[in-house]
Amino acid sequence: MGLNNATLRDAIKAAFKKAKEVPPPDPPDEEVINQLQEQILTDLAQDLANALEAFVKGADVVGVTVEVKNNANVVIGSGTQNNVGKVQ
C-alpha cells in the first residue's frame, strides 16, 4: 500500500484539536499560562512527529535494487527485493 494521506490528515487534525481543547488556567497567571503554552507546543510537536513517523513507516517498499561494490568501487554483485517491505 502507498502512503496513506487520509490517516496522516486525521492524525494531524486530532493533534491540533487536542492542543486547541486544553482549558486555560484558572485563575489566569502569566507564568502558568507560559508554562501551559510551552507544554501544549511540546505535546503538539510530539503528536505531529508521531503522525509523520507512522505515515512514513506505514508505506510499503517494493522493488529495491542494490549493487554491492568492493573497496575499489567495482560492482561484485547486485540484488532486487521483490516482496513487500517496510521502512523501519
C-alpha positions as CSV (number, residue, x, y, z in Angstrom):
1,M,0.0,0.0,0.0
2,G,1.2,3.5,-0.7
3,L,1.4,6.4,1.7
4,N,-2.0,6.9,3.5
5,N,-2.7,10.6,3.2
6,A,-6.1,10.3,4.9
7,T,-4.6,8.7,8.0
8,L,-1.9,11.4,8.2
9,R,-4.5,14.2,7.8
10,D,-6.7,12.7,10.5
11,A,-3.8,12.3,12.9
12,I,-2.7,15.9,12.3
13,K,-6.2,17.2,12.8
14,A,-6.5,15.2,16.0
15,A,-3.2,16.7,17.3
16,F,-4.4,20.3,16.6
17,K,-7.8,19.6,18.1
18,K,-6.1,18.2,21.3
19,A,-4.0,21.3,21.5
20,K,-7.0,23.6,21.0
21,E,-9.1,21.9,23.7
22,V,-6.6,22.5,26.5
23,P,-8.5,24.7,29.0
24,P,-6.9,28.0,30.1
25,P,-5.6,28.1,33.7
26,D,-8.0,29.5,36.4
27,P,-7.2,32.0,37.8
28,P,-5.1,33.4,34.9
29,D,-1.5,33.7,35.9
30,E,1.2,34.8,33.3
31,E,3.8,32.2,34.5
32,V,1.2,29.4,34.5
33,I,0.0,30.5,31.1
34,N,3.5,30.5,29.7
35,Q,4.2,27.0,31.1
36,L,0.9,25.7,29.7
37,Q,1.5,27.1,26.3
38,E,5.0,25.6,26.2
39,Q,3.5,22.2,27.2
40,I,0.9,22.5,24.5
41,L,3.5,23.2,21.9
42,T,5.7,20.3,23.1
43,D,2.8,17.9,23.0
44,L,1.6,19.2,19.6
45,A,5.1,18.8,18.2
46,Q,5.4,15.2,19.6
47,D,1.9,14.3,18.2
48,L,2.9,15.6,14.8
49,A,6.2,13.7,14.9
50,N,4.4,10.5,15.8
51,A,1.9,11.1,12.9
52,L,4.7,11.6,10.4
53,E,6.6,8.6,11.6
54,A,3.5,6.4,11.4
55,F,2.8,7.8,7.9
56,V,6.3,7.0,6.6
57,K,6.6,3.6,8.3
58,G,3.1,2.7,7.1
59,A,4.1,2.7,3.4
60,D,5.1,-0.5,1.5
61,V,8.5,-0.6,-0.1
62,V,8.8,-2.7,-3.2
63,G,11.4,-3.2,-6.0
64,V,14.5,-2.0,-4.2
65,T,17.6,-2.7,-6.3
66,V,21.1,-2.7,-4.9
67,E,24.6,-3.1,-6.1
68,V,27.4,-4.5,-3.9
69,K,30.8,-2.9,-4.6
70,N,34.3,-3.8,-3.3
71,N,36.8,-1.4,-1.9
72,A,37.9,-0.4,-5.5
73,N,34.3,0.6,-6.2
74,V,33.8,-2.4,-8.7
75,V,30.4,-4.0,-8.7
76,I,30.7,-7.5,-7.4
77,G,27.0,-8.3,-7.0
78,S,23.5,-7.0,-7.2
79,G,20.1,-7.8,-5.9
80,T,16.5,-6.8,-6.2
81,Q,13.9,-7.0,-3.4
82,N,10.6,-8.2,-4.9
83,N,8.5,-8.8,-1.8
84,V,6.8,-6.0,0.2
85,G,8.9,-4.5,2.9
86,K,8.5,-1.7,5.4
87,V,10.6,1.3,6.4
88,Q,12.0,0.8,9.9
